[in-house]
Amino acid sequence: MPNTQNAIRHPLALDVADLTVAYGEAPVLWDIDLQIPEGVLCAIVGPNGAGKTTFIKAVLELVPKAAGRVLVLGTPYRRQRRRVAYVPQRGTVDWDFPTTALDVVTMGTYGRLGWVRRPGAKEKADSRAALEQVGMGDYADRQIAQLSGGQQQRVFLARALVQDADLYLMDEPFQGVDATTEKAIVTLLQDLREAGKTVLVVHHDLQTVPEYFDWAFLLNVRRIAAGPVDEVFTDATLRAAYGGRVPFQASNGAVSGSARLGTEVDLAQSSTSSPESPS
Amino acid sequence: MIEFDYTLRIVALGAAVLGVTAGALGTFAVLRGQSLLGDAIAHAALPGVVLAFLAMGAKAPLGLALGAGVAGWLGALAVGSVVRRSRVPLDAALGIVLAVFFGIGLVLLTFAQRIPGLNPAGLSDYLFGQAAALVAADVWLMGILGGLALLAMAVCWKELKVLLFDPDFAHSVGFPVRALDVLLTTLLVISIVVGLQTVGVVLMSAILIAPGAAARQWSNTLGGVVGLAAVFGAVSGVSGALISAAIPRLPTGPTIVLCASAIVAVSLLAAPGRGLIARWIETLRSRRTLQTVGVLEDLYTLALRHGDLAKEHPAATLQTMTARPERVQPTLRALEAKGWVRPVGDDGWALTDDGLGAVRQFARNHDRET
């Protein structure tokens, strides 16, 4: 848990002031102020259409700012690109693109290679190691269309790891990932934090926010709250962010993974998973 | 006779250059989702060709190529600015630019043919292409232009690759996506200029799109797809040009496009993995596996319900548990051949130990996949 004094003395990982982004007439982000200290694992939380993806894209200058200022690790993003890694939503690329898992991960080295230079043996080795790190070592030469959604997500994660950045911005890295993989990814993110990196993650499952993250940024067009999870992740702020219809209650028991499986699968499981008991 | 061979050699060489250039660079356009941009650029090049001719009063290859390139580039620029500055979607913008530029080109062409003292014969070959008209100077120019474009592609290979796969990521690591898009469009314009005289403006887009689409069926890497597209482009270019040169008054463009289409048709049908035939076989096979597993699981469910895993059950009972009862008997016989079930009595079937192992293995695999 980062103490506040530390956070003030150290440079901020992300320092956003008065950030406003508009598509046409409607503002998507309105007057956002946000300061994230270095070395935290922060969830970006808010309802659909709250501007979570737009926020990340505005930091990365992928969408134009209508107003405001963004400092990444103390200076404008333009001068810090190498120290920032971006994991886009899985659905933003064509997974039928003719390339392999290893090749996608190697793209993470393109930034430091600069123009024209080709990735060499060292870059390939780094990329392979990153694939191993996310448990995808056996799939290096697999065509990316032949990977499951969770595996594709892990390839994206490996591409960010090989960038060896100081600030990681991840847009829904748990989407389409099974429970075991999710735990593995969370451990990986926590390792990054322990190594002093800052990780911002757009996250949808409110249930797991206190368990996975130490910081939270609640967003719904405007900033609702930001800070250490135990301070800002409260009923009041959640209600403010989600307009009263909070899809989460602290008292509610954990939703088990099996709720995602269809009825037929459940039946098949119950009939096959206890074969010994009746006989 | 020697004269004829020489002409034919020039034609074949020119067609090969055009096929390699258009096949390789067209693949990038296809993967960038810009297949039809090539169509708009090719049509937009026509007024440039005619204007260059009117300005020079002669058909100098370099001048005509320059005119085509500039006009094609302006066409691409027009598409981009219509999309950015208005609410007109991309497909409509492509249609508008194509029609406007091509219309202007046709008007200018008619105009040029009426000016006394000029000899515009052969200019209308730019509509459907005429390989037989190629001379050595044309092929030299095509080779130099195509070579430069392919060199630029090779130098910026990884930048173009990351642009095609994930432009947002490319931007985030510091590559200028706008500039790379301009480079890609320029390479596309060059490959169109290279092929324009041989294939013609009307069908130029086919030789950009078809080789890449066919090559994608056979390869899963970018290098493989681009290389194969170059080969396919060259093969269709050379065969089309030679056929049209051998038969008088046969326009080259349509002939080349028919050759490329044949390659596409074969690739769509016969390519391993992605081809229609391969996928059809795969579907049949997985349907059979599903039936096999289904009957095996039904038998297992019955056995569990009776608390005796070795107990036999009549085929008629199994038939009530599936949507395709007529397949139960043949499936049971297939399972018996595998040693997973054994017949008991007149109409009874029971799981063997191997069958029990198999059904549990299927269940485990199923769990892992969900």
HADDOCK unambig.tbl for C-alpha pairs under 7 A between the chains (distance, minus, plus):
assign (segid A and resid 60 and name CA) (segid B and resid 172 and name CA) 6.28 0.50 0.50
assign (segid A and resid 62 and name CA) (segid B and resid 168 and name CA) 6.91 0.50 0.50
assign (segid A and resid 81 and name CA) (segid B and resid 172 and name CA) 6.77 0.50 0.50
assign (segid A and resid 81 and name CA) (segid B and resid 173 and name CA) 5.84 0.50 0.50
assign (segid A and resid 81 and name CA) (segid B and resid 174 and name CA) 6.40 0.50 0.50
assign (segid A and resid 82 and name CA) (segid B and resid 173 and name CA) 6.61 0.50 0.50
assign (segid A and resid 86 and name CA) (segid B and resid 169 and name CA) 6.86 0.50 0.50
assign (segid A and resid 86 and name CA) (segid B and resid 172 and name CA) 6.92 0.50 0.50
assign (segid A and resid 93 and name CA) (segid B and resid 165 and name CA) 6.43 0.50 0.50
assign (segid A and resid 93 and name CA) (segid B and resid 166 and name CA) 5.90 0.50 0.50
assign (segid A and resid 94 and name CA) (segid B and resid 165 and name CA) 6.87 0.50 0.50
assign (segid A and resid 97 and name CA) (segid B and resid 165 and name CA) 6.68 0.50 0.50
assign (segid A and resid 98 and name CA) (segid B and resid 220 and name CA) 4.50 0.50 0.50
assign (segid A and resid 98 and name CA) (segid B and resid 221 and name CA) 4.56 0.50 0.50
assign (segid A and resid 98 and name CA) (segid B and resid 222 and name CA) 5.28 0.50 0.50
assign (segid A and resid 99 and name CA) (segid B and resid 220 and name CA) 5.85 0.50 0.50
assign (segid A and resid 99 and name CA) (segid B and resid 221 and name CA) 4.55 0.50 0.50
assign (segid A and resid 99 and name CA) (segid B and resid 222 and name CA) 6.03 0.50 0.50
assign (segid A and resid 100 and name CA) (segid B and resid 221 and name CA) 6.94 0.50 0.50
assign (segid A and resid 107 and name CA) (segid B and resid 162 and name CA) 6.89 0.50 0.50
assign (segid A and resid 111 and name CA) (segid B and resid 173 and name CA) 4.87 0.50 0.50
assign (segid A and resid 111 and name CA) (segid B and resid 174 and name CA) 6.47 0.50 0.50
assign (segid A and resid 116 and name CA) (segid B and resid 155 and name CA) 5.83 0.50 0.50
assign (segid A and resid 116 and name CA) (segid B and resid 156 and name CA) 5.80 0.50 0.50
assign (segid A and resid 143 and name CA) (segid B and resid 220 and name CA) 6.37 0.50 0.50
assign (segid A and resid 271 and name CA) (segid B and resid 301 and name CA) 6.62 0.50 0.50
assign (segid A and resid 272 and name CA) (segid B and resid 360 and name CA) 6.99 0.50 0.50
assign (segid A and resid 272 and name CA) (segid B and resid 363 and name CA) 6.82 0.50 0.50
assign (segid A and resid 275 and name CA) (segid B and resid 304 and name CA) 6.94 0.50 0.50
assign (segid A and resid 278 and name CA) (segid B and resid 307 and name CA) 5.44 0.50 0.50
assign (segid A and resid 279 and name CA) (segid B and resid 307 and name CA) 5.30 0.50 0.50
assign (segid A and resid 279 and name CA) (segid B and resid 308 and name CA) 6.12 0.50 0.50
